[in-house]
Amino acid sequence: MKHANGAGPFSLVPRQGDDAPGRIWTFDEFAPSDQGAVADLAAGLTSVGFIRAALRRGAWLWCTTALVGLLAGFGVLIKLPPAHQASASVLLGINNFEEPSQAATDDMALAESRTVARYAIQELGLRQTPASLTANYTVIPFTNRVLLFTVKARSSQAAVREANALTAAFIKFQKQVVEAAGQNVDTLLQQKIAAAQANVASINRQISRVSAQPASPARTARLSSLRAQSTLASSALTALKVSSADNKTLMRINTEILVGGTQVLDSAIPITKSRKRLLVIYVGTGLIGGLVLGLLIVIVRALVSDRLRRRDDVVRALGAPIGLSVGKVRPSRWRPGPRGLAAAHSTEIKRIVAHLVSVAPPGSRRMATLAVVPVRDPRVAALSLAALACRCAQGLPDSRIVVADLCPGAPAARLLGMNTCGVRDIQVDGVRLVVAVPDRDDVAPVGPRSRSSLLGQRSEFTEAVSAACESADLLLTLATLDPSVGGDYLAGWADGAVAVVTAGESSAERIHAVGEMIRLSGTELVSAVLVGADKTDESLGVTDRSTSSASMDRGLSSPAR
């Protein structure tokens, strides 16, 4: 018994009591001009929701990098633990000849010198260069009179020994520097006294020579001048000796005060570090570093990706409205052969099947036709088409349904239990279907609805399909379109087509090419189904069906965000 509805004898109309889709997109009440304006306004915007959705999709990546960073931080702590440290302080003597702050700065420079490091190495009997030791300790002026030594070593004991050796070497070197400075000052004063004594002796020799000359007014004047110079030179010599003695006394006192006052204030002790604190620092740093790296990778990848996800972006590229958006369909639940049809019970597949039922055009003459065209991955489309065929066969048991799988690998035919090429009657889930699979070499098989001018191109497969369709009520076709082959043959298989696009898998150019090939074939592109749509996508996914190629080209040039 044949069923009729409207213009044709067979129409895909949902039965009463069937599971209706969660939401079928219908936008006939919106003006196309307003829709285009809203789409153009929203195009290219990277919103917080876009970033949030990208982070949610890439959660596996940034969680993995965070875990790797955590393990890396723990490994660094185990393999390269922080060096042990010890600290010691030295009280500086009072230097009466310098400002306290300047004196502390000078002493810090002395403490960090290679000479102090060399003295410490000699005392400890180490086999290393002074430069390597100076790289392992720091000296800071804790106050104007206190220097704090901090030493790093492989063990606490070694750090304590090196810190004590460095403080002792500093005190020794400072004493040498101060004593050498006092000796330099004393030497300078002695040189000045010697020069003054030589000047007095020279004047006295001149007086003796002039005194031996005959008496004359010139002799008398010359003697008077020389004696005056001698008196002044003797006075200067006496003053210089007194000053030298005083300075020597002051230098000796300052040296005694400075050297005697410089002493170890606190002997070296190890600086204890909390193991828990170190664990938190290293592991936390690795965790945060790995997390930030993973987040950056996910965000940058989402920003630079040319794969479309938003409904409006897909619409602009495809040139057809998004009739239905569903969540992610997980292929991991699928199994080979008819057992894979168990995945058709998922809510997403039920919604896709209900949408295909609602948009399928009624048959012209006596056979209804519909093509499902996956843009890239055919698995969701194949499962939906197989579930649609079984549903129609169960709802109309007297109808004859033909399923043509033109995709490489024949995924829909395999789900229905057919693994060979040709046309064959099969039984699946208690219903009978006719499944047609072309030969691998027949990449563009001529369909049963082809014009008579194409009869010369018909093959045995095409003749077999045409014979099967003579008494068929419904022809369902699964076909992938390749730009290198074209899509002209699609019109021989169906009046209308529904494109299945998986969000984030195809570029704008690929989606646009599929839409153009469907239109150029003369097949009506009824709508599209978006699989794996983001929950945060607020775009409508509608367009004017009379959109020109120029407007679609403008949509392709818009950023895919």
Buried (B, 14 or more C-beta within 10 A) or exposed (E): EEBEEEEBBBBBBBEEEBEEBBEBBEBEEEEBEEBBEBBBEBBEEEEEBBBEBBBEBBEEBBEEBBBBBBBBBBEBBEEEEEEBBBBBBBBBBEBEEBEBEEBBBBBBEBBBBEBBBBBBBEBBEBEEEBEEBBEBBBBEBEEBBBBBBBBBBEEBEBBBBBBBBBBBBBBBBBBEBBBEBBEEBBEEBEEBBEEBBEBBEEBBEBBEEBEEEEEEEEBEEBBEEBBEBBEEBBEBBEEBBEEBEEBBEBBEEBBEBBBEEBEBBBEBEBBEEEEEEEEEBBBEBBBBBBBBBBBEBBBEBBEEBEBBBBBBBBBBBBBBBBBBBBBBBEEEEBEEEBEBBEBBEBEBBBBBBBBBBBBBBBBEEBBBBBBBBBBBBBBBBBBBBBBBBBBBBEBBEEBBBBBBBBBEBBBBBBBBBBEEBBBBEBEBBEBEBBBBBBEEEBEBBBBBBBEEEBEEEBBEBBBBBBEBBEEBBBBBBBBBBEEEEEBBBBBBBBBBBBBBBBBBBBBBEBBBBBBBBBBEBEBBBBBBBBBBBBEBBEBBBBBBEEBEEEBBEBBBEBEBB
